[in-house]
C-alpha cells in the first residue's frame, strides 16, 4: 500500500508567494463588513499584501501578555492591541458619500503622463488625495 504525501495548504509548490491584490492604502478609513467587529470603522495602520491582511485601528483587539524586561525598559503586564483582519472583510469608506464602497479605477492623463486613480463606485468621487 502506497503512502500519500500531504501538501501544505499554506505554501504553494516551489515556495511561491501569492500576493493578494489589496486596493487599500495606509491611513484609509475602512468599515468592517464581516466578523466579530462587524460595523466598526477605523483607520488602516498597516497592510500585509502577501497575507492579504490589514491592521485597522481599534478593530479586532486582543490581549497580549508581556513579560517584564528591565534591560529593554519593558514594563510587562497585559496590553491590548489590534490584530490583523482579512482584507476581504473590510470596505473603504468614501469621503464624498460617507458610505462603505467598492473601489473602481480611472485612468487620468495629465499631459504625457498617465495616472491610475481610485474612485468611488457609488458617487464617482476620487479616493486618493491630490499629490
C-alpha positions as CSV (number, residue, x, y, z in Angstrom):
1,X,0.0,0.0,0.0
2,X,1.5,3.3,-1.1
3,X,1.6,6.3,1.2
4,X,0.2,9.6,0.1
5,X,2.2,12.7,0.8
6,X,0.4,15.7,2.3
7,X,0.9,19.1,0.7
8,X,0.8,22.1,3.0
9,X,-2.0,24.4,2.0
10,X,-0.1,27.4,3.4
11,X,2.8,27.2,0.9
12,X,2.5,27.0,-2.9
13,X,4.5,24.4,-4.7
14,X,8.0,25.7,-5.4
15,X,7.8,28.1,-2.5
16,X,6.0,30.8,-4.4
17,X,4.2,33.5,-2.5
18,X,0.9,34.7,-3.7
19,X,0.3,38.4,-3.4
20,X,-3.3,39.4,-2.9
21,X,-4.5,42.5,-4.6
22,X,-5.5,45.0,-1.9
23,X,-7.0,48.3,-3.1
24,X,-6.3,49.9,0.3
25,X,-3.6,52.3,1.4
26,X,-2.3,53.3,4.8
27,X,-4.5,55.9,6.6
28,X,-7.6,55.0,4.6
29,X,-10.8,54.9,6.6
30,X,-12.4,51.4,6.3
31,X,-15.6,49.8,7.6
32,X,-15.6,46.1,8.8
33,X,-18.3,44.2,7.0
34,X,-17.8,40.7,8.5
35,X,-16.5,39.1,11.7
36,X,-16.9,39.8,15.4
37,X,-16.3,43.6,14.8
38,X,-18.8,44.0,12.0
39,X,-20.0,47.6,11.7
40,X,-16.9,49.2,13.2
41,X,-14.9,51.8,11.3
42,X,-11.3,52.7,11.7
43,X,-8.1,53.9,10.1
44,X,-5.7,51.5,8.3
45,X,-2.5,51.3,10.3
46,X,-0.6,48.7,8.1
47,X,-1.2,46.3,5.2
48,X,0.3,42.9,4.6
49,X,-0.1,42.3,0.9
50,X,1.4,38.8,1.0
51,X,-1.1,37.5,3.6
52,X,-3.9,39.8,2.4
53,X,-4.5,41.2,5.8
54,X,-4.9,44.7,7.2
55,X,-4.4,46.2,10.7
56,X,-7.3,48.6,11.5
57,X,-7.3,51.0,14.4
58,X,-9.5,49.8,17.4
59,X,-10.7,46.7,15.5
60,X,-10.0,43.0,16.4
61,X,-8.5,43.9,19.8
62,X,-6.6,41.1,21.6
63,X,-4.9,40.9,24.9
64,X,-1.1,40.5,24.8
65,X,0.7,39.2,27.9
66,X,4.2,40.6,28.1
67,X,7.0,39.6,30.5
68,X,8.9,42.4,32.1
69,X,12.4,43.0,30.7
70,X,14.2,45.7,32.7
71,X,17.2,45.8,30.3
72,X,14.9,46.9,27.4
73,X,12.7,49.1,29.6
74,X,9.6,46.8,29.1
75,X,7.3,47.1,32.0
76,X,5.3,43.9,31.3
77,X,1.6,43.0,32.1
78,X,-1.5,42.7,29.9
79,X,-1.7,45.1,27.0
80,X,-4.5,45.4,24.4
81,X,-3.5,45.7,20.8
82,X,-5.0,45.3,17.3
83,X,-4.7,42.1,15.4
84,X,-4.9,41.9,11.6
85,X,-8.2,41.2,9.8
86,X,-8.6,39.8,6.3
87,X,-8.8,42.5,3.6
88,X,-11.9,40.8,2.2
89,X,-13.7,41.7,5.5
90,X,-13.3,45.5,5.1
91,X,-14.6,48.1,2.7
92,X,-13.2,51.5,2.0
93,X,-15.3,54.4,3.3
94,X,-15.8,57.1,0.6
95,X,-15.0,60.7,1.8
96,X,-17.7,62.1,-0.6
97,X,-20.8,60.0,0.2
98,X,-19.6,58.6,3.6
99,X,-20.6,55.0,2.7
100,X,-18.7,51.8,2.5
101,X,-17.9,51.3,-1.2
102,X,-16.0,49.1,-3.6
103,X,-13.1,50.7,-5.4
104,X,-13.1,51.4,-9.2
105,X,-10.0,52.6,-11.1
106,X,-10.0,55.5,-13.5
107,X,-7.0,56.3,-15.8
108,X,-6.3,60.1,-15.9
109,X,-4.0,61.7,-18.5
110,X,-2.1,64.8,-17.5
111,X,-0.1,65.9,-20.5
112,X,2.1,62.9,-21.5
113,X,1.8,61.2,-18.1
114,X,-1.0,58.7,-17.1
115,X,-2.1,58.1,-13.5
116,X,-4.4,55.4,-12.2
117,X,-6.8,56.9,-9.7
118,X,-9.0,55.1,-7.2
119,X,-12.7,56.2,-7.4
120,X,-15.9,55.5,-5.5
121,X,-18.2,53.2,-7.4
122,X,-21.3,54.9,-6.0
123,X,-20.7,58.6,-6.4
124,X,-17.5,58.7,-8.6
125,X,-15.6,60.8,-6.1
126,X,-11.8,60.3,-6.2
127,X,-10.5,58.4,-3.1
128,X,-6.9,59.5,-3.5
129,X,-5.7,62.7,-2.0
130,X,-4.1,65.1,-4.6
131,X,-0.3,64.9,-4.5
